[in-house]
Each structure stands twice: as C-alpha cells, then as structure tokens.
Amino acid sequence: MSTRDSCIFIIILAGTKLFLKIFLYKSDFINYSFLMKKYFCILLTFLFIACFSHLFAAPNGLSQKEIEAYTLTFFKKFNDTQTKLTYMNKKSPLAKVGTETVKGKISGTIFYDVQIKGAGALVTLRYTNYCDEDGWIFDGEILTRSNMAQNGIFSGTIKVTCPANSETYQISQAEISYDNVLLIKGMPGDGYYLVTIPDSRPWKVDYTFYLKSKE
C-alpha cells in the first residue's frame, strides 16, 4: 500500500470511529458539537487528499522516474527514425542546408528543411503518420531557430502512439513538447521537455535525457 493510500485509509478509519461515537453511542458526557466539527474536518481533509492525488499523479501510479525512463525510450525510437535523413546527418553545418522528404518503412513521411535566415538558420522537422516499427507512430513538428554559433531555441510538439507494454510502462500515447529547451552549440543544452500522457498533468523531463539517448 502506498503512503497516499495509507493516509486515506487512516482518515476513513478515524472518520468512521467518530461517526459511530456521534450517532450510535449517545451519551450526556460526549460533546457532540465538537465531534461533529472534528468529523467534518476529517471529511474535508479526505476530499482534499483525493483531489490533490488526482491532479498530481500519473495514470497507473507512474512515478517521475518511470516517466523519465519512458521519455528515454521515446528519444531512442525517435532518433532511430532520423538515421535515413541525408542532410541532417552530414557533419558540416553548411552541408546540412537542404530539403528532403523520406518515407517510413510502414507508413508516413519525415519532412526536413533548413533555410538560412539572416545570421542564422531555421530548421523544420515534420512528422506525418510516420512509422518504421510496428506500433510506433510519430506526428508533429519541431522548429529550431539558431544563430551562426548554433545557439538558439526549439519549439513544437511530437505526438507518439506506441505499444502499451512493459517497455513503455503501459503508456500508449504521449505528447512531448520542445518549447522549453535551449539549443547550445548544436545540441540541447538547457531546459526541459514537457511530457503529457492521457489523464495526467504535463511532466517536466530534463534536457539531459535526450543526451543520454545518444550514448
């Protein structure tokens, strides 16, 4: 039993005991007004804990570490989809300038485009129903705006559909937002990703998990 469940159990037990005292064991020596106030305080505490737990807990009882592990798996799968891109995988920054579209082994496309904008560049990476591996489907767009030193910002969201199994902690859908990640020297270098799964608040996952996925 989790700590949260234990607290709820204790509150229910205490509330039940007070209820019995108030309504079943009537006595002239019992201050019913005080007991009623105490009972309702316990009831309000229980309702607060229940609401708080619903708002700040992931489905299936997932923890922050499990969300981070899922995100690491996502990045590894996502990285694999980009290996067939020609321009993106060239070493020189200038050699990366170009436009191409590649098809998934099963369905969909990845659109890659780099345009020079003033003293910097705009990179567009767009996924449309892209699937290389059965069950893993990517949709969405990431924009990267950078200067000549390859420092800049990311924006955009990738939606992923994946098999609900032990590898994904039974998560079948997720959205990963890049809006709070900074580009430093050509790589994510600060900030966090926002990972949203059904029936849960967004979870902050540190940018370093992307770097771990490249190891």
Legacy VTK file of the C-alpha trace (Angstrom):
# vtk DataFile Version 3.0
C-alpha trace
ASCII
DATASET POLYDATA
POINTS 215 float
0.000 0.000 0.000
1.372 3.417 -0.968
1.845 6.281 1.519
-1.057 8.139 -0.068
-3.366 5.126 0.229
-2.285 4.597 3.868
-3.173 8.206 4.725
-6.570 7.871 3.085
-7.211 4.596 4.954
-6.324 6.180 8.330
-8.580 9.181 7.644
-11.506 6.924 6.684
-10.947 4.821 9.826
-10.855 7.895 12.076
-13.936 9.346 10.416
-15.857 6.092 10.828
-14.924 5.903 14.521
-16.165 9.448 15.099
-19.352 8.726 13.169
-20.086 5.760 15.435
-19.454 7.835 18.534
-21.789 10.560 17.375
-24.725 8.535 16.117
-24.562 5.149 17.855
-23.080 5.706 21.291
-25.078 8.670 22.547
-24.121 9.892 25.986
-24.563 13.017 28.073
-20.802 13.094 28.573
-19.988 13.493 24.843
-19.622 16.951 23.305
-21.484 16.284 20.054
-20.855 19.734 18.609
-17.101 19.264 18.965
-17.226 15.754 17.498
-19.285 16.917 14.529
-16.775 19.657 13.789
-13.941 17.148 14.057
-15.786 14.714 11.789
-16.300 17.309 9.083
-12.646 18.412 9.329
-11.598 14.818 8.705
-14.031 14.582 5.804
-12.679 17.768 4.227
-9.098 16.515 4.663
-10.003 13.285 2.890
-11.596 15.176 -0.013
-8.541 17.440 -0.289
-6.130 14.488 -0.432
-8.305 12.727 -3.019
-8.414 15.805 -5.273
-4.715 16.553 -4.793
-3.765 12.973 -5.673
-5.890 13.051 -8.833
-4.366 16.308 -10.062
-0.728 15.466 -9.424
-0.477 11.762 -10.086
0.169 9.989 -13.369
-2.172 7.194 -14.502
-1.358 3.648 -13.411
0.580 5.065 -10.454
3.605 6.068 -12.526
6.426 7.951 -10.830
8.710 10.712 -12.100
11.469 8.148 -12.672
9.169 5.975 -14.771
8.078 8.969 -16.852
11.767 9.782 -17.402
12.502 6.180 -18.383
9.606 6.277 -20.857
10.923 9.557 -22.316
14.358 7.993 -22.734
12.762 5.134 -24.695
10.862 7.662 -26.798
14.051 9.541 -27.686
15.845 6.351 -28.692
12.995 5.356 -31.020
12.728 8.923 -32.315
16.472 9.098 -33.003
16.291 5.862 -34.993
13.756 7.405 -37.382
16.250 10.123 -38.330
19.115 7.889 -39.421
17.877 7.799 -43.038
17.881 11.619 -43.384
20.762 12.632 -45.672
21.236 16.331 -44.958
20.636 16.108 -41.226
23.408 13.562 -40.732
26.151 15.463 -42.563
28.970 16.774 -40.372
29.365 20.335 -41.597
26.650 22.834 -40.529
26.544 24.285 -44.047
26.220 20.810 -45.556
23.058 20.322 -43.523
21.288 23.053 -45.525
18.711 21.497 -47.863
15.282 19.957 -48.160
14.231 16.323 -48.306
11.315 14.004 -47.554
11.759 10.359 -46.572
9.118 7.650 -46.236
8.616 5.331 -43.296
9.024 1.589 -43.720
5.363 1.086 -42.818
3.698 4.475 -43.334
4.063 8.248 -43.359
6.851 10.710 -44.024
9.503 12.913 -42.409
9.975 16.339 -43.953
13.329 18.016 -43.303
14.135 21.578 -44.319
16.892 24.048 -43.419
16.731 27.663 -44.519
19.258 30.412 -43.889
17.558 33.313 -42.109
19.771 36.385 -41.724
22.700 35.447 -39.494
21.130 32.147 -38.525
19.019 29.245 -39.681
15.529 27.796 -39.350
15.252 24.009 -39.236
11.886 22.323 -39.789
11.410 18.669 -38.903
7.863 17.482 -39.610
6.435 14.002 -38.995
3.233 12.860 -40.675
1.875 9.482 -39.530
5.464 8.212 -39.644
6.025 4.569 -38.748
9.158 2.427 -39.128
8.400 -0.041 -36.349
5.040 -1.693 -35.820
3.066 0.221 -33.194
5.319 3.306 -33.048
3.739 6.233 -34.932
5.020 9.823 -34.833
3.184 13.019 -35.735
4.072 16.665 -35.244
6.655 19.313 -35.967
9.829 20.662 -34.341
11.238 24.056 -35.296
14.807 25.006 -34.419
15.922 28.626 -34.682
19.658 29.175 -34.302
22.436 31.693 -34.914
25.761 31.030 -36.625
27.210 29.743 -33.337
24.445 27.086 -33.336
22.783 28.538 -30.251
19.037 29.045 -30.246
15.645 27.706 -29.268
13.336 24.805 -30.038
9.569 24.880 -30.411
6.888 22.380 -31.349
5.377 19.103 -30.161
5.687 15.486 -31.229
2.751 13.151 -30.653
3.576 9.478 -30.373
1.436 6.352 -30.380
3.235 3.290 -29.049
2.585 -0.260 -27.808
1.343 -0.349 -24.211
3.802 -2.824 -22.700
6.497 -3.068 -20.021
8.977 -1.141 -22.178
6.615 1.854 -22.284
5.159 1.420 -18.764
1.763 0.692 -20.352
1.657 4.172 -21.912
0.039 4.038 -25.354
0.029 7.758 -26.221
2.127 10.773 -25.305
2.988 14.300 -26.379
6.496 15.684 -25.999
6.833 19.467 -26.114
10.154 21.092 -27.050
9.112 24.653 -26.176
11.257 24.904 -23.037
14.533 23.517 -24.406
17.503 25.677 -25.453
19.930 24.845 -28.254
23.579 25.300 -27.238
26.398 24.564 -29.706
24.112 22.483 -31.897
22.650 20.287 -29.130
20.001 20.611 -26.424
21.916 22.344 -23.652
19.431 23.597 -21.086
15.777 23.473 -20.071
13.262 20.658 -20.012
10.767 18.722 -22.128
7.102 18.624 -21.164
5.740 15.096 -21.428
1.956 14.737 -21.385
0.162 11.403 -21.200
-3.621 10.820 -21.026
-5.340 11.818 -17.754
-2.227 13.429 -16.324
-0.626 16.822 -15.925
2.492 17.598 -18.031
5.679 16.170 -16.546
8.989 18.041 -16.722
11.851 15.902 -18.023
15.337 17.391 -18.021
17.033 18.033 -21.379
19.878 15.670 -20.396
17.649 12.671 -21.115
17.932 13.462 -24.807
21.737 13.417 -24.461
21.530 10.052 -22.657
19.544 8.647 -25.578
22.513 9.355 -27.864
25.007 7.393 -25.738
LINES 1 216
215 0 1 2 3 4 5 6 7 8 9 10 11 12 13 14 15 16 17 18 19 20 21 22 23 24 25 26 27 28 29 30 31 32 33 34 35 36 37 38 39 40 41 42 43 44 45 46 47 48 49 50 51 52 53 54 55 56 57 58 59 60 61 62 63 64 65 66 67 68 69 70 71 72 73 74 75 76 77 78 79 80 81 82 83 84 85 86 87 88 89 90 91 92 93 94 95 96 97 98 99 100 101 102 103 104 105 106 107 108 109 110 111 112 113 114 115 116 117 118 119 120 121 122 123 124 125 126 127 128 129 130 131 132 133 134 135 136 137 138 139 140 141 142 143 144 145 146 147 148 149 150 151 152 153 154 155 156 157 158 159 160 161 162 163 164 165 166 167 168 169 170 171 172 173 174 175 176 177 178 179 180 181 182 183 184 185 186 187 188 189 190 191 192 193 194 195 196 197 198 199 200 201 202 203 204 205 206 207 208 209 210 211 212 213 214
